[in-house]
Amino acid sequence: MQALDWTVLIGTLAAIVGYGTWKTRGSKNSEDYIRGGSTTKWWTIGLSVMATQASAITFLSTTGQAFSDGMGFVQFYFGVPIAMVIICMVFIPLYHKLKVYTAYEFLEDRFDLKTRSLTATLFLIQRGLAAGITIFAPAIILSIVLGWNLITLNIIIGILVIIYTVSGGTKAVSVTQKQQMFVIFAGMFAAFFITLDLIPDDVSFTQALDIAGASGKMEVLDFSFDLDNRYTVWTGIIGGSFLALSYFGTDQSQVQRYLSGKSVKEMRWGMMFNGLLKVPMQFFILLVGIMVFVFYQFNPAPLNFIDASTEKVLASEYSAEYKTLQEKQAKLFEQKKKVSLQLAKSYNDADKKQLLRLDSIEKSYRAESKYLIKRTIDAEYSAEYDILKEEVAILEKNPESEAYKEKKAELKALFKEAAKDNETNDRDYMFISFILKYLPHGLIGLLLAVILSAAMSSTASEINALATITSMDLYKRNQVKEKDDAHYVKATKLFTLGWGILAIIIACFASLAENLIQLVNIIGSIFYGNVLGIFLLAFFVKKVKGNAVFTAALITQILIVGIWYIDIMPFLWLNLVGCVLVMFIAMIIQSTEKKVV
């Protein structure tokens, strides 16, 4: 980081916070503060909705996902356009007609207060956790890569968001998100074209795609029905549609973005804008990760992208083993570079198979490096590893034997478990490491501004929504005596401050999962299906009443948590299962109640 990077970073963030605070000063009533005055244009709605979902995790984790596993993750978003059409046809006209401040107001009219309060509480739990993660994700990565203090970073990001969100409410969030999305798009396009420029001149863009394809990174579509595979066309279209429908249709952090629209037409255009651009945007972000992968076919890559963890293991008793792995990696790189150049000149099956084989070997080296780092920080793993390694060495004389395959699988499982540790799992660090080592100064500052802007945009939407739900669905609705409008604006500001502080606290105590973008979507999938089912019952099944829905929602949430815990299906299917379960159980309970009567 040089002076130019600091100037770009600080200047960009200060301009966004300052503009948002100045532009929305003086929001004195609930209509302005919570619904943004209902004056927002469609392009602002569309960009605001995209910015809410596009957290720092999107850019750090999605690029790392592409680098590690390829383009298949884009299938996760295939359900978004379908969900947008349904939301435009059903949800938006109803919300606009009722003039609601929150999505959950409708549930009290349709069912009762306890169902509204339960659904609002489910939202507060899952979105409250997510708000902490959206702060923590960039903070922990920047703290390790740049050497900044993690707690300080959490507090800085949180305070920046709190300043303009408390000051201007929903309008401030929408206004600043337009600027943040501009910074995000500019930064990602710059990163893409500069990465292309860093690839050897005699390797064209199409040849770069061929090299990525030879390593299995360009397999976009998977039509299999394998439940062990998280990302297929079917999980994306079916599970993804239910997740997107629940997220964009019932999650207040999104609903609040389009409730600020000037008219139903503006709201619909904004949501269709999001639906049309979401898949291409995610495809492009994944493609950036793919280009970084190709870059590392011609430039040496570290075994682990977390420099601090590499330094630890090299200073430990496992230094010799790690250095041996590094030497193997260096020799493998020379082979990969040679084959990649050959493949670029003349694409053929023999070189393709060879590159795929070399990529598989490199993955095994990376997995073992993670384990050595894990051994460094957790000595209890050593004994089990040593025994397995010795058994594999003895059995590898007969690689086709079942005993060898079994021990090799155990070793692989051990590596996989070690990879979940926050000091070994480097997938989310790949892109920021590449930025700092290879991109020009000035652009480094801009891309750090991209990461922090994305964290701010999603966190601002979340604490804005959390405060609105707390104020309107819980505090105001359960007040014994009605207060004036100014009181609820002040209360919402205090709740915004409170949720912002809580998000910072959660961020300070969070820890990395196997992949951050998966963690956020897993948290959502545990709750969203249940919530969506409640709304679908409210919209379409008139015979079901409040008591049946309330009981069914409690039972469903317990079952979904249990299904997720025992891990019997990909998390995306939890959205469909949760939705179907709550509707089925509610109708059964309602039917039973009628018979008893």
VEXDREN-2710 file (C-alpha; in Angstrom, 1 decimal):
% VEXDREN-2710
k/r/px/py/pz
1/MET/0.0/0.0/0.0
2/GLN/1.5/3.3/-1.1
3/ALA/0.3/6.9/-0.7
4/LEU/-1.7/6.8/-3.9
5/ASP/-3.6/3.7/-2.7
6/TRP/-4.4/5.3/0.6
7/THR/-5.6/8.5/-1.2
8/VAL/-7.9/6.5/-3.5
9/LEU/-9.3/4.3/-0.7
10/ILE/-9.9/7.0/1.9
11/GLY/-11.2/9.5/-0.7
12/THR/-13.7/7.0/-2.2
13/LEU/-15.1/5.9/1.2
14/ALA/-15.2/9.5/2.6
15/ALA/-17.0/10.7/-0.5
16/ILE/-19.7/8.0/-0.3
17/VAL/-20.3/8.5/3.4
18/GLY/-20.3/12.3/3.2
19/TYR/-22.6/12.3/0.1
20/GLY/-25.1/9.9/1.7
21/THR/-25.2/11.9/4.9
22/TRP/-25.5/15.3/3.2
23/LYS/-28.1/14.2/0.5
24/THR/-30.5/12.7/3.0
25/ARG/-30.2/15.1/6.0
26/GLY/-33.5/16.1/7.5
27/SER/-35.6/12.9/7.3
28/LYS/-38.1/13.8/10.0
29/ASN/-41.1/11.5/9.4
30/SER/-41.6/7.7/9.0
31/GLU/-42.5/8.0/5.4
32/ASP/-39.2/9.6/4.6
33/TYR/-37.0/7.7/7.0
34/ILE/-38.3/4.2/6.6
35/ARG/-39.8/4.2/3.1
36/GLY/-37.5/6.8/1.6
37/GLY/-40.3/9.1/0.8
38/SER/-41.6/6.7/-1.9
39/THR/-39.8/8.7/-4.6
40/THR/-37.1/6.3/-5.7
41/LYS/-36.6/5.7/-9.5
42/TRP/-36.4/2.2/-11.0
43/TRP/-32.6/2.4/-11.7
44/THR/-31.9/3.4/-8.1
45/ILE/-34.1/0.5/-6.9
46/GLY/-32.3/-2.0/-9.2
47/LEU/-28.8/-0.9/-8.2
48/SER/-29.8/-0.7/-4.5
49/VAL/-31.2/-4.3/-4.6
50/MET/-28.0/-5.5/-6.4
51/ALA/-25.8/-3.7/-3.9
52/THR/-27.6/-5.1/-0.9
53/GLN/-26.9/-8.6/-2.1
54/ALA/-23.4/-7.9/-3.5
55/SER/-21.5/-7.9/-0.2
56/ALA/-17.7/-8.0/0.1
57/ILE/-18.1/-11.8/0.4
58/THR/-19.4/-11.7/-3.3
59/PHE/-16.1/-10.4/-4.6
60/LEU/-13.6/-12.1/-2.3
61/SER/-15.4/-15.5/-2.0
62/THR/-16.9/-15.8/-5.5
63/THR/-13.6/-15.2/-7.2
64/GLY/-12.0/-17.8/-4.9
65/GLN/-14.8/-20.2/-5.6
66/ALA/-14.0/-19.9/-9.4
67/PHE/-10.3/-20.3/-8.8
68/SER/-10.9/-23.5/-6.8
69/ASP/-13.9/-25.1/-8.4
70/GLY/-14.7/-23.3/-11.6
71/MET/-17.8/-21.6/-13.1
72/GLY/-20.4/-24.0/-11.8
73/PHE/-21.4/-21.8/-8.9
74/VAL/-23.2/-19.5/-11.4
75/GLN/-26.0/-22.1/-11.5
76/PHE/-26.9/-21.0/-7.9
77/TYR/-28.4/-17.8/-9.4
78/PHE/-30.5/-19.4/-12.2
79/GLY/-33.6/-19.0/-10.1
80/VAL/-33.3/-15.2/-9.7
81/PRO/-35.1/-14.2/-12.9
82/ILE/-37.9/-16.6/-12.2
83/ALA/-38.3/-15.2/-8.7
84/MET/-38.3/-11.6/-10.0
85/VAL/-41.3/-12.3/-12.3
86/ILE/-43.3/-13.8/-9.5
87/ILE/-42.4/-10.9/-7.1
88/CYS/-43.4/-8.3/-9.8
89/MET/-46.8/-10.1/-10.4
90/VAL/-47.8/-11.0/-6.8
91/PHE/-45.7/-9.3/-4.0
92/ILE/-45.2/-5.8/-5.3
93/PRO/-48.9/-4.9/-6.1
94/LEU/-50.0/-6.3/-2.7
95/TYR/-47.4/-4.5/-0.7
96/HIS/-48.1/-1.2/-2.6
97/LYS/-51.8/-1.5/-2.1
98/LEU/-51.5/-2.1/1.6
99/LYS/-49.0/0.8/2.0
100/VAL/-46.9/-1.3/4.4
101/TYR/-43.7/-0.3/6.0
102/THR/-42.6/-3.9/6.4
103/ALA/-43.4/-7.2/4.6
104/TYR/-44.7/-8.6/7.9
105/GLU/-47.5/-6.1/8.5
106/PHE/-49.5/-8.1/5.9
107/LEU/-49.2/-11.3/8.0
108/GLU/-51.0/-9.7/10.9
109/ASP/-53.9/-8.7/8.7
110/ARG/-54.0/-12.2/7.2
111/PHE/-53.3/-14.2/10.3
112/ASP/-52.6/-12.6/13.7
113/LEU/-50.1/-10.7/15.7
114/LYS/-48.2/-13.7/17.0
115/THR/-47.6/-15.0/13.5
116/ARG/-46.3/-11.6/12.4
117/SER/-44.1/-11.4/15.4
118/LEU/-42.7/-14.9/14.9
119/THR/-41.9/-14.3/11.3
120/ALA/-40.3/-11.0/12.1
121/THR/-38.2/-12.7/14.8
122/LEU/-37.0/-15.4/12.4
123/PHE/-35.9/-12.6/10.1
124/LEU/-34.1/-10.8/12.9
125/ILE/-32.2/-13.9/13.9
126/GLN/-30.9/-14.9/10.4
127/ARG/-30.3/-11.3/9.2
128/GLY/-28.7/-10.2/12.5
129/LEU/-26.1/-13.0/12.1
130/ALA/-25.6/-12.2/8.4
131/ALA/-25.0/-8.5/9.2
132/GLY/-22.1/-9.5/11.5
133/ILE/-20.6/-11.8/8.8
134/THR/-20.8/-9.1/6.1
135/ILE/-18.6/-6.9/8.3
136/PHE/-16.3/-9.7/9.4
137/ALA/-15.6/-11.2/6.0
138/PRO/-13.6/-8.3/4.6
139/ALA/-12.2/-7.3/8.0
140/ILE/-10.6/-10.6/8.8
141/ILE/-9.1/-11.0/5.3
142/LEU/-7.8/-7.4/5.2
143/SER/-6.4/-7.8/8.7
144/ILE/-4.4/-10.9/7.8
145/VAL/-3.2/-9.7/4.4
146/LEU/-2.5/-6.1/5.3
147/GLY/-1.5/-6.6/8.9
148/TRP/-4.3/-4.4/10.2
149/ASN/-5.9/-5.0/13.5
150/LEU/-9.1/-7.1/13.1
151/ILE/-11.1/-5.5/15.9
152/THR/-10.2/-2.1/14.7
153/LEU/-11.3/-2.9/11.1
154/ASN/-14.6/-4.3/12.3
155/ILE/-15.3/-1.1/14.2
156/ILE/-14.2/1.2/11.4
157/ILE/-16.5/-0.6/8.8
158/GLY/-19.4/-0.6/11.3
159/ILE/-19.0/3.0/12.3
160/LEU/-18.9/4.2/8.6
161/VAL/-22.1/2.4/7.9
162/ILE/-23.8/3.6/11.1
163/ILE/-23.0/7.3/10.4
164/TYR/-25.1/7.6/7.2
165/THR/-27.7/4.9/8.0
166/VAL/-28.7/6.4/11.3
167/SER/-28.7/9.9/9.7
168/GLY/-30.7/9.3/6.6
169/GLY/-32.4/5.9/6.9
170/THR/-33.7/4.1/3.8
171/LYS/-33.1/7.0/1.5
172/ALA/-29.4/7.3/2.6
173/VAL/-28.9/3.5/2.0
174/SER/-30.4/3.8/-1.5
175/VAL/-28.5/6.9/-2.4
176/THR/-25.1/5.6/-1.3
177/GLN/-25.6/2.2/-2.9
178/LYS/-25.7/3.9/-6.4
179/GLN/-22.2/5.3/-5.7
180/GLN/-21.0/2.0/-4.3
181/MET/-22.2/0.0/-7.3
182/PHE/-20.4/2.4/-9.6
183/VAL/-17.1/1.9/-7.6
184/ILE/-17.7/-1.9/-7.6
185/PHE/-18.3/-2.1/-11.4
186/ALA/-15.4/0.2/-12.2
187/GLY/-13.0/-1.8/-9.9
188/MET/-14.0/-5.3/-11.2
189/PHE/-13.8/-4.3/-14.9
190/ALA/-10.4/-2.8/-14.2
191/ALA/-9.2/-5.9/-12.4
192/PHE/-10.5/-8.1/-15.3
193/PHE/-8.7/-6.2/-18.1
194/ILE/-5.5/-5.8/-16.2
195/THR/-5.4/-9.5/-15.3
196/LEU/-5.9/-10.3/-19.1
197/ASP/-3.0/-8.0/-19.8
198/LEU/-0.8/-9.8/-17.3
199/ILE/-1.3/-13.1/-19.1
200/PRO/1.5/-13.8/-21.7
201/ASP/1.0/-11.8/-24.9
202/ASP/0.9/-15.0/-27.1
203/VAL/-2.1/-16.3/-25.1
204/SER/-5.4/-14.8/-26.3
205/PHE/-8.6/-14.6/-24.3
206/THR/-10.1/-17.6/-26.0
207/GLN/-6.9/-19.6/-25.5
208/ALA/-7.0/-18.6/-21.8
209/LEU/-10.6/-20.0/-21.6
210/ASP/-9.3/-23.2/-23.3
211/ILE/-6.6/-23.5/-20.6
212/ALA/-9.2/-23.0/-17.9
213/GLY/-11.5/-25.5/-19.6
214/ALA/-8.8/-28.1/-19.8
215/SER/-8.4/-27.9/-16.0
216/GLY/-12.2/-28.4/-15.6
217/LYS/-12.9/-24.8/-14.6
218/MET/-15.4/-23.9/-17.5
219/GLU/-18.0/-26.6/-16.7
220/VAL/-20.9/-24.1/-16.3
221/LEU/-23.9/-26.4/-16.5
222/ASP/-24.5/-29.7/-14.6
223/PHE/-27.8/-31.4/-15.4
224/SER/-27.2/-34.3/-12.9
225/PHE/-29.6/-35.1/-10.1
226/ASP/-26.7/-35.9/-7.7
227/LEU/-27.7/-34.8/-4.2
228/ASP/-24.1/-34.7/-3.2
229/ASN/-23.5/-31.9/-5.7
230/ARG/-24.4/-28.5/-4.3
231/TYR/-24.6/-26.7/-7.6
232/THR/-26.5/-28.1/-10.5
233/VAL/-29.0/-26.6/-13.0
234/TRP/-31.9/-28.1/-11.0
235/THR/-30.7/-26.9/-7.5
236/GLY/-30.3/-23.5/-9.1
237/ILE/-33.6/-23.3/-10.8
238/ILE/-35.7/-25.0/-8.1
239/GLY/-33.9/-24.4/-4.9
240/GLY/-32.5/-21.1/-6.1
241/SER/-35.9/-19.9/-7.1
242/PHE/-37.3/-20.6/-3.7
243/LEU/-34.3/-18.9/-2.0
244/ALA/-34.5/-15.9/-4.3
245/LEU/-38.3/-15.7/-3.9
246/SER/-38.0/-15.7/-0.2
247/TYR/-35.0/-13.4/-0.1
248/PHE/-36.3/-10.7/-2.5
249/GLY/-40.0/-11.2/-1.6
250/THR/-40.0/-11.5/2.2
251/ASP/-36.6/-10.3/3.5
252/GLN/-37.0/-6.8/4.7
253/SER/-33.4/-5.8/3.7
254/GLN/-34.6/-6.3/0.1
255/VAL/-38.3/-5.4/0.4
256/GLN/-37.4/-2.1/1.9
257/ARG/-35.4/-1.2/-1.2
258/TYR/-38.3/-1.5/-3.6
259/LEU/-41.0/-0.2/-1.1
260/SER/-39.3/3.1/-1.5
261/GLY/-40.3/3.2/-5.2
262/LYS/-42.3/6.0/-6.7
263/SER/-44.9/3.6/-8.2
264/VAL/-45.6/0.0/-8.9
265/LYS/-44.2/0.5/-12.3
266/GLU/-40.9/1.8/-10.9
267/MET/-40.7/-1.0/-8.4
268/ARG/-41.3/-3.6/-11.1
269/TRP/-38.8/-2.1/-13.5
270/GLY/-36.2/-2.0/-10.7
271/MET/-36.7/-5.7/-9.8
272/MET/-36.6/-6.8/-13.5
273/PHE/-33.4/-4.8/-13.9
274/ASN/-31.9/-6.8/-11.0
275/GLY/-33.3/-10.1/-12.5
276/LEU/-31.8/-9.5/-15.9
277/LEU/-28.3/-8.3/-14.6
278/LYS/-27.8/-10.7/-11.6
279/VAL/-26.7/-13.8/-13.5
280/PRO/-24.4/-11.9/-16.0
281/MET/-22.9/-10.0/-13.1
282/GLN/-22.1/-13.2/-11.1
283/PHE/-20.8/-14.9/-14.3
284/PHE/-18.4/-11.9/-14.8
285/ILE/-17.2/-12.0/-11.2
286/LEU/-16.5/-15.8/-11.5
287/LEU/-14.8/-15.1/-14.9
288/VAL/-12.4/-12.7/-13.1
289/GLY/-11.5/-15.6/-10.8
290/ILE/-11.0/-17.8/-13.8
291/MET/-8.6/-15.3/-15.4
292/VAL/-6.6/-15.2/-12.1
293/PHE/-6.4/-19.0/-12.3
294/VAL/-5.0/-18.8/-15.8
295/PHE/-2.6/-16.1/-14.7
296/TYR/-1.2/-18.6/-12.2
297/GLN/-0.6/-21.2/-14.9
298/PHE/2.2/-18.9/-16.1
299/ASN/3.3/-17.4/-12.7
300/PRO/4.2/-19.3/-9.6
301/ALA/1.4/-19.5/-7.0
302/PRO/1.9/-20.0/-3.3
303/LEU/0.8/-23.3/-1.7
304/ASN/-1.4/-21.2/0.6
305/PHE/-2.5/-17.6/0.0
306/ILE/-2.4/-16.7/3.7
307/ASP/1.2/-15.4/4.1
308/ALA/0.9/-15.3/7.9
309/SER/0.0/-19.0/8.0
310/THR/2.9/-19.9/5.7
311/GLU/5.3/-18.0/7.9
312/LYS/4.0/-19.9/10.9
313/VAL/4.5/-23.3/9.4
314/LEU/8.0/-22.4/8.0
315/ALA/9.0/-21.4/11.5
316/SER/7.7/-24.7/13.1
317/GLU/8.9/-28.2/13.4
318/TYR/7.1/-29.0/10.2
319/SER/9.2/-26.6/8.2
320/ALA/11.1/-29.4/6.3
321/GLU/7.9/-31.1/5.2
322/TYR/6.4/-27.9/4.0
323/LYS/9.6/-26.9/2.1
324/THR/9.5/-30.3/0.4
325/LEU/5.9/-29.6/-0.7
326/GLN/7.0/-26.2/-2.0
327/GLU/9.8/-27.8/-4.0
328/LYS/7.3/-30.2/-5.5
329/GLN/5.0/-27.3/-6.2
330/ALA/7.8/-25.4/-8.0
331/LYS/8.6/-28.4/-10.2
332/LEU/4.9/-29.0/-11.0
333/PHE/4.5/-25.3/-12.0
334/GLU/7.2/-25.7/-14.6
335/GLN/5.3/-28.6/-16.1
336/LYS/2.0/-26.8/-16.0
337/LYS/3.5/-23.7/-17.7
338/LYS/4.9/-25.8/-20.4
339/VAL/1.7/-27.8/-21.0
340/SER/-0.4/-24.6/-20.9
341/LEU/1.7/-22.9/-23.6
342/GLN/1.5/-26.0/-25.7
343/LEU/-2.3/-26.1/-25.2
344/ALA/-2.6/-22.4/-26.2
345/LYS/-0.7/-23.1/-29.5
346/SER/-2.5/-26.3/-30.4
347/TYR/-5.5/-27.5/-28.4
348/ASN/-5.4/-31.3/-28.2
349/ASP/-6.8/-34.0/-25.9
350/ALA/-3.4/-35.3/-24.8
351/ASP/-2.3/-31.9/-23.4
352/LYS/-5.8/-31.4/-22.0
353/LYS/-5.6/-34.6/-20.0
354/GLN/-2.1/-33.8/-18.9
355/LEU/-3.1/-30.4/-17.6
356/LEU/-6.1/-31.8/-15.8
357/ARG/-3.9/-34.4/-14.1
358/LEU/-1.3/-31.8/-13.1
359/ASP/-4.1/-29.6/-11.6
360/SER/-5.3/-32.6/-9.6
361/ILE/-1.8/-33.1/-8.2
362/GLU/-1.6/-29.4/-7.3
363/LYS/-4.9/-29.7/-5.4
364/SER/-3.4/-32.5/-3.4
365/TYR/-0.4/-30.5/-2.6
366/ARG/-2.5/-27.6/-1.5
367/ALA/-4.7/-29.9/0.7
368/GLU/-1.6/-31.3/2.4
369/SER/-0.2/-27.8/2.9
370/LYS/-3.4/-26.8/4.8
371/TYR/-2.9/-29.9/7.0
372/LEU/0.7/-29.0/7.8
373/ILE/-0.5/-25.5/8.8
374/LYS/-3.2/-27.1/10.9
375/ARG/-0.7/-29.3/12.6
376/THR/1.4/-26.2/13.4
377/ILE/-1.5/-24.5/15.2
378/ASP/-3.1/-27.7/16.6
379/ALA/-0.7/-30.4/17.7
380/GLU/-3.4/-33.0/18.4
381/TYR/-3.8/-33.6/14.6
382/SER/-0.2/-34.9/14.3
383/ALA/-0.5/-38.4/15.5
384/GLU/-3.5/-39.4/13.3
385/TYR/-1.9/-37.8/10.3
386/ASP/1.5/-39.6/10.8
387/ILE/-0.2/-43.0/11.2
388/LEU/-2.3/-42.6/8.0
389/LYS/0.6/-41.2/6.0
390/GLU/2.7/-44.3/6.9
391/GLU/-0.2/-46.7/6.0
392/VAL/-0.7/-45.0/2.7
393/ALA/3.0/-45.2/1.9
394/ILE/3.0/-48.9/2.6
395/LEU/-0.2/-49.6/0.6
396/GLU/0.6/-47.4/-2.5
397/LYS/2.6/-50.3/-4.0
398/ASN/-0.8/-51.6/-5.0
399/PRO/-2.9/-48.5/-5.8
400/GLU/-5.8/-50.5/-7.1
401/SER/-6.4/-52.2/-3.8
402/GLU/-9.5/-51.4/-1.7
403/ALA/-7.3/-50.9/1.4
404/TYR/-5.2/-48.3/-0.4
405/LYS/-8.3/-46.4/-1.7
406/GLU/-9.8/-46.5/1.8
407/LYS/-6.8/-45.1/3.5
408/LYS/-6.3/-42.5/0.8
409/ALA/-10.0/-41.4/1.3
410/GLU/-9.4/-41.1/5.1
411/LEU/-6.3/-38.9/4.5
412/LYS/-8.3/-36.8/2.1
413/ALA/-11.1/-36.4/4.7
414/LEU/-8.5/-35.3/7.2
415/PHE/-7.2/-32.7/4.8
416/LYS/-10.7/-31.4/4.1
417/GLU/-11.4/-31.0/7.8
418/ALA/-8.2/-29.1/8.3
419/ALA/-9.1/-26.8/5.4
420/LYS/-12.1/-25.4/7.4
421/ASP/-9.8/-23.7/9.8
422/ASN/-9.6/-19.9/9.5
423/GLU/-5.8/-20.0/9.3
424/THR/-5.7/-22.7/6.6
425/ASN/-8.7/-22.0/4.4
426/ASP/-7.2/-19.6/1.8
427/ARG/-9.9/-19.7/-0.8
428/ASP/-11.3/-16.3/0.3
429/TYR/-7.8/-14.8/0.4
430/MET/-6.8/-15.6/-3.2
431/PHE/-8.2/-12.5/-4.9
432/ILE/-6.9/-10.0/-2.4
433/SER/-3.5/-11.6/-2.4
434/PHE/-3.4/-11.3/-6.2
435/ILE/-4.5/-7.7/-6.0
436/LEU/-1.8/-6.7/-3.6
437/LYS/1.1/-8.5/-5.4
438/TYR/0.4/-8.0/-9.0
439/LEU/-1.9/-5.0/-9.7
440/PRO/-0.7/-1.4/-10.1
441/HIS/-0.9/1.1/-7.3
442/GLY/-4.0/3.2/-7.4
443/LEU/-6.0/0.3/-8.6
444/ILE/-5.1/-1.5/-5.4
445/GLY/-6.7/1.3/-3.5
446/LEU/-9.7/1.2/-5.8
447/LEU/-10.2/-2.5/-5.3
448/LEU/-9.9/-2.2/-1.6
449/ALA/-12.5/0.5/-1.8
450/VAL/-14.7/-2.0/-3.8
451/ILE/-14.4/-4.6/-1.0
452/LEU/-15.2/-2.1/1.7
453/SER/-17.9/-0.4/-0.3
454/ALA/-19.6/-3.8/-0.8
455/ALA/-19.3/-4.5/2.9
456/MET/-20.9/-1.2/3.7
457/SER/-23.7/-1.4/1.2
458/SER/-24.9/-4.8/2.3
459/THR/-24.4/-4.1/6.0
460/ALA/-26.3/-0.7/5.7
461/SER/-29.3/-2.5/4.1
462/GLU/-29.3/-5.1/6.8
463/ILE/-29.1/-2.9/9.9
464/ASN/-31.7/-0.5/8.2
465/ALA/-34.1/-3.4/7.7
466/LEU/-33.4/-4.9/11.2
467/ALA/-34.1/-1.5/12.8
468/THR/-37.3/-1.1/10.8
469/ILE/-38.6/-4.6/11.7
470/THR/-37.7/-4.0/15.4
471/SER/-39.4/-0.6/15.4
472/MET/-42.5/-1.3/13.3
473/ASP/-43.3/-5.0/13.9
474/LEU/-42.2/-5.4/17.5
475/TYR/-41.9/-2.1/19.3
476/LYS/-44.7/-0.1/17.7
477/ARG/-47.1/-3.0/17.4
478/ASN/-46.7/-4.1/21.0
479/GLN/-46.9/-0.6/22.4
480/VAL/-49.7/-0.1/24.8
481/LYS/-50.1/3.5/23.9
482/GLU/-49.7/5.0/20.4
483/LYS/-46.9/7.6/20.1
484/ASP/-46.5/10.4/17.6
485/ASP/-44.5/9.9/14.3
486/ALA/-41.4/11.7/15.5
487/HIS/-41.2/9.2/18.4
488/TYR/-41.0/6.3/16.0
489/VAL/-38.4/8.0/13.8
490/LYS/-36.2/8.5/16.9
491/ALA/-36.8/4.9/18.0
492/THR/-35.9/3.6/14.6
493/LYS/-32.7/5.6/14.7
494/LEU/-31.8/4.2/18.1
495/PHE/-32.6/0.7/16.9
496/THR/-30.4/1.3/13.8
497/LEU/-27.5/2.3/16.2
498/GLY/-28.2/-0.7/18.4
499/TRP/-28.2/-3.2/15.5
500/GLY/-25.1/-1.6/14.1
501/ILE/-23.2/-2.1/17.4
502/LEU/-24.5/-5.7/17.6
503/ALA/-23.3/-6.4/14.1
504/ILE/-19.8/-5.1/15.0
505/ILE/-19.9/-7.3/18.2
506/ILE/-20.9/-10.4/16.1
507/ALA/-18.2/-9.6/13.6
508/CYS/-15.6/-9.5/16.4
509/PHE/-16.6/-13.0/17.6
510/ALA/-17.2/-14.6/14.2
511/SER/-15.0/-17.3/12.5
512/LEU/-14.5/-18.4/8.9
513/ALA/-16.4/-21.3/7.4
514/GLU/-15.2/-23.4/4.5
515/ASN/-16.4/-20.6/2.2
516/LEU/-17.9/-17.3/3.3
517/ILE/-20.4/-17.0/0.4
518/GLN/-21.7/-20.5/1.2
519/LEU/-22.0/-19.6/4.9
520/VAL/-24.3/-16.6/4.2
521/ASN/-26.4/-18.7/1.9
522/ILE/-26.6/-21.6/4.3
523/ILE/-27.8/-19.2/7.1
524/GLY/-30.4/-17.9/4.7
525/SER/-31.6/-21.3/3.5
526/ILE/-32.2/-22.5/7.1
527/PHE/-34.8/-19.7/7.6
528/TYR/-36.0/-18.5/4.2
529/GLY/-38.0/-21.6/3.1
530/ASN/-40.1/-21.5/6.3
531/VAL/-40.8/-17.7/5.9
532/LEU/-41.6/-18.1/2.2
533/GLY/-44.1/-20.9/3.0
534/ILE/-45.9/-18.6/5.6
535/PHE/-46.2/-15.9/2.9
536/LEU/-47.5/-18.3/0.3
537/LEU/-50.1/-19.6/2.7
538/ALA/-51.1/-16.0/3.3
539/PHE/-51.4/-15.3/-0.4
540/PHE/-53.0/-18.4/-1.7
541/VAL/-54.5/-20.7/1.0
542/LYS/-57.3/-18.7/2.5
543/LYS/-58.7/-21.5/4.7
544/VAL/-55.6/-21.7/6.9
545/LYS/-55.7/-19.5/10.0
546/GLY/-53.1/-18.0/12.4
547/ASN/-52.9/-20.7/15.0
548/ALA/-52.2/-23.4/12.5
549/VAL/-49.5/-21.3/10.7
550/PHE/-47.8/-20.3/14.0
551/THR/-47.6/-23.9/15.2
552/ALA/-46.5/-25.2/11.8
553/ALA/-43.8/-22.5/11.5
554/LEU/-42.3/-23.5/14.9
555/ILE/-42.3/-27.3/14.0
556/THR/-40.8/-26.6/10.6
557/GLN/-38.0/-24.5/11.9
558/ILE/-37.0/-27.2/14.3
559/LEU/-37.1/-29.8/11.5
560/ILE/-35.1/-27.7/9.1
561/VAL/-32.4/-27.1/11.6
562/GLY/-32.2/-30.8/12.3
563/ILE/-32.1/-31.7/8.5
564/TRP/-29.3/-29.2/8.1
565/TYR/-27.4/-30.5/11.1
566/ILE/-27.4/-34.1/9.9
567/ASP/-26.5/-32.9/6.4
568/ILE/-28.7/-35.2/4.3
569/MET/-29.1/-32.8/1.3
570/PRO/-27.5/-29.7/-0.3
571/PHE/-28.4/-26.6/1.6
572/LEU/-30.2/-25.0/-1.4
573/TRP/-32.9/-27.7/-1.1
574/LEU/-33.7/-26.6/2.4
575/ASN/-35.6/-23.6/0.9
576/LEU/-37.9/-25.9/-1.0
577/VAL/-38.3/-28.4/1.9
578/GLY/-38.9/-25.7/4.4
579/CYS/-41.5/-24.0/2.2
580/VAL/-43.4/-27.3/1.5
581/LEU/-43.2/-28.5/5.1
582/VAL/-44.7/-25.4/6.7
583/MET/-47.5/-25.3/4.2
584/PHE/-48.2/-29.1/4.5
585/ILE/-48.1/-29.1/8.4
586/ALA/-50.3/-25.9/8.6
587/MET/-53.0/-27.4/6.4
588/ILE/-52.9/-30.7/8.4
589/ILE/-53.2/-28.8/11.7
590/GLN/-56.0/-26.6/10.3
591/SER/-57.9/-29.7/9.0
592/THR/-57.5/-31.4/12.4
593/GLU/-58.8/-28.3/14.2
594/LYS/-61.9/-28.3/12.0
595/LYS/-62.6/-31.9/12.8
596/VAL/-62.3/-31.3/16.5
597/VAL/-64.8/-28.4/16.3
END
